[in-house]
Amino acid sequence: MKLSVIIPCFNAEDTIAVQLEALVRQRWGDPWEVIVSDNGSTDGTLAIVEQYTERLPHFRIVDSSDRKGAAHARNVGALAATGKALAFCDADDEVAPGWLSAIGDALSEHDFVASRMDEKKLNRPLILKARGGIQQDGLQKYTYPPYLPHSGGCGLGVKKTLHERVGGFDETMRQLEDTDYCWRIQLSGTPLYYVQDALVHIRFPETLSGVYRQACVWAEYNVLIYNKYRPLGMPKLTVKTGVKA
């Protein structure tokens, strides 16, 4: 089964080479391709990316600058993909050795899969303390209030037909678009399968102010996603559940 690895990027000159080098070291027995979807970078990102044209299989760069956001960049990459399955990763993370084969094997049996996340390799202790932990063993659990499991867009794998059937990522969402994507697919009847051996080292914002800004945007979109999914079975948020979260 052919896999299409899709990387959305925007001004990622400081980090994208780490991810691309990690992909150079990946192996998969069937055909695969790498698509970088550039969301309008104005720094040296494209110059760095172009150096990998001959080092990665069927490597392509697609232009997604007509609309800002990771959701749009992923959708444009998916539209250009020729594989039967899509594997999403991000320009500021690093997939571990064996990630591609683990995702590919899982997608041979399941339609929608999620990677395991590690936060320690790429982040300083101060940032880890300020940011708080993520779900590192199993799918992430949403608690605002408790609802369906989900995972980050930086390590999702999905059959292309399923991605198309649900309409891709919601391009109106600047944050939590991956959570929304996971929920829409599950509500359509397809479970999210956790792949223990597909490890992704994730990177948080490098400054405390960056962590704070990210938290503020998340707070805004938690309200939006609650209003969207409350009519679809999400429990009512109470003071008790809010305090626990």
C-alpha positions in Angstrom: 0.0 0.0 0.0 1.5 3.4 -1.0 1.8 5.9 1.8 1.8 9.7 1.4 3.6 11.6 4.2 2.3 15.1 4.5 4.1 18.0 6.3 2.4 21.4 6.6 4.9 24.1 7.2 5.1 27.9 7.8 8.4 29.7 8.5 10.0 26.5 9.8 13.6 27.2 8.8 14.8 26.4 12.4 13.3 23.0 12.7 12.2 21.4 9.4 15.6 19.9 8.6 15.4 17.8 11.7 12.1 16.3 10.6 13.3 15.8 7.0 16.5 14.1 8.2 14.3 11.8 10.4 12.3 10.9 7.3 15.4 10.2 5.2 16.1 7.4 7.8 12.7 5.8 7.5 12.0 2.6 5.7 8.8 1.2 4.2 8.5 -1.9 2.0 5.9 -0.4 -0.4 6.1 2.8 -2.4 5.9 6.1 -0.4 6.1 9.8 -1.0 6.8 13.0 1.0 4.8 16.1 0.4 5.7 19.4 2.0 2.8 21.8 2.0 4.1 25.3 2.3 1.6 27.7 3.9 3.4 30.9 2.7 6.8 30.9 4.3 8.8 34.1 4.1 12.0 32.8 5.7 14.5 30.3 4.4 12.2 27.3 4.8 11.8 26.5 1.1 15.5 26.8 0.4 16.1 24.1 3.1 13.3 21.9 1.9 14.5 22.0 -1.7 17.8 20.4 -0.6 15.9 17.2 0.0 14.5 16.8 -3.5 16.9 13.9 -4.3 17.1 12.5 -0.8 13.4 11.6 -0.1 11.2 9.4 -2.3 8.9 11.1 -4.8 9.5 14.3 -2.9 7.2 17.3 -3.8 6.5 20.8 -2.5 3.0 22.1 -2.9 1.8 25.7 -2.4 -0.9 26.2 0.3 -0.4 29.9 0.8 -3.9 30.9 -0.4 -5.3 30.3 3.1 -3.5 30.4 6.4 -3.5 27.5 8.8 -2.3 24.0 9.3 -5.7 22.6 8.5 -5.6 24.1 5.0 -2.0 23.1 4.5 -2.8 19.5 5.4 -5.8 19.4 3.1 -3.8 20.8 0.2 -1.2 18.1 0.8 -3.8 15.4 1.0 -5.3 16.6 -2.3 -2.0 16.2 -4.0 -1.3 12.8 -2.5 -1.2 9.7 -4.7 -1.1 7.2 -1.8 -4.0 5.1 -0.6 -3.1 6.2 3.0 -2.0 9.5 4.4 0.5 10.0 7.3 0.6 13.5 8.8 3.6 14.9 10.6 4.7 18.4 11.5 7.6 20.6 10.5 8.7 21.3 14.1 8.7 17.7 15.4 10.9 14.6 14.8 9.6 11.2 14.0 11.5 8.4 15.6 13.2 5.5 13.8 10.6 3.0 12.7 7.7 5.5 12.7 6.8 5.1 9.1 6.8 1.3 9.0 4.7 1.2 12.3 2.2 3.6 10.8 2.1 1.8 7.5 1.6 -1.6 9.1 -1.2 -0.2 11.3 -2.9 1.3 8.3 -2.8 -2.0 6.6 -5.3 -3.2 9.2 -7.0 0.0 10.4 -8.5 3.0 8.7 -7.5 5.7 11.3 -4.5 5.5 13.5 -2.5 7.7 16.0 1.1 7.8 17.0 2.7 7.8 20.5 4.0 11.2 21.6 7.2 12.0 23.5 7.7 15.5 24.9 11.1 15.2 26.6 13.6 15.0 23.8 13.0 18.4 22.1 11.9 20.6 25.0 13.7 22.2 28.0 12.6 21.3 31.5 11.3 24.8 32.1 9.0 24.6 29.1 7.8 21.2 30.1 6.9 22.4 33.5 5.0 25.4 32.2 3.3 23.6 29.4 2.1 20.5 31.3 2.2 16.9 30.2 0.5 15.2 27.3 -0.9 11.8 27.0 2.2 9.7 26.3 0.7 6.2 26.7 -2.5 5.7 24.8 -4.8 8.1 23.1 -5.2 11.6 24.6 -8.3 12.1 26.8 -10.4 15.2 26.4 -11.6 16.5 29.8 -13.4 19.8 29.1 -15.7 17.8 29.8 -14.8 14.1 29.1 -15.5 13.1 25.6 -14.1 11.0 22.8 -10.3 10.2 22.6 -8.1 12.1 20.2 -4.5 12.7 19.2 -2.3 15.4 17.7 -2.3 16.0 14.0 1.5 15.6 14.1 1.2 11.8 14.0 -2.1 10.8 12.5 -2.5 8.2 9.8 -5.7 7.8 7.8 -7.0 6.1 4.6 -7.3 8.8 1.9 -10.9 7.8 1.1 -11.9 8.3 4.8 -10.2 11.7 4.9 -12.1 12.7 1.8 -15.4 11.3 3.1 -15.3 13.5 6.3 -14.2 16.6 4.3 -10.7 16.8 5.6 -9.6 19.1 8.4 -11.9 22.0 9.3 -10.1 25.0 7.8 -12.0 27.5 10.0 -10.1 26.3 13.1 -6.7 27.7 13.9 -6.3 25.3 16.9 -7.8 22.0 17.9 -8.4 21.2 14.3 -6.8 17.8 14.9 -9.1 17.1 17.9 -12.1 18.1 15.8 -10.8 15.8 12.9 -10.5 12.9 15.3 -14.0 13.3 16.6 -15.7 13.7 13.3 -14.1 10.5 12.0 -15.1 8.6 15.1 -18.6 9.9 15.0 -18.8 8.8 11.4 -18.2 5.2 12.7 -14.5 4.7 12.4 -12.5 4.1 15.6 -9.1 5.7 16.3 -6.4 3.0 16.8 -3.3 3.7 18.9 0.0 2.6 17.5 2.5 2.2 20.4 5.5 1.7 18.1 4.9 4.8 16.0 6.8 7.4 18.1 6.9 11.1 17.5 9.1 13.6 19.4 7.0 16.8 19.7 8.2 20.3 20.2 6.5 23.0 22.2 6.9 26.8 21.9 10.4 27.6 23.0 9.5 30.5 25.3 7.2 31.0 28.2 5.4 33.8 26.4 4.9 31.4 23.5 3.4 28.8 25.8 1.1 31.4 27.2 -0.1 32.6 23.8 -0.8 29.0 22.7 -2.8 28.4 25.9 -4.9 31.5 25.3 -5.8 30.3 21.8 -6.6 26.8 23.0 -8.9 28.3 25.6 -10.8 30.2 22.9 -11.1 27.1 20.7 -12.1 24.9 23.7 -15.2 27.0 23.9 -15.8 26.8 20.2 -15.4 23.0 20.1 -17.7 22.6 23.2 -20.4 24.5 21.5 -19.9 22.5 18.3 -20.1 19.1 20.0 -22.5 19.7 22.8 -25.4 18.9 20.5 -23.6 15.8 19.3 -23.4 14.1 22.7 -20.7 15.9 24.6 -21.7 16.0 28.3 -22.6 19.4 29.7 -19.7 21.3 31.3 -20.2 21.9 35.0 -18.2 23.6 37.6 -17.2 20.1 39.0 -16.0 18.8 35.6 -14.3 22.1 34.8 -12.3 22.0 38.1 -11.2 18.4 37.5 -10.0 19.3 34.0 
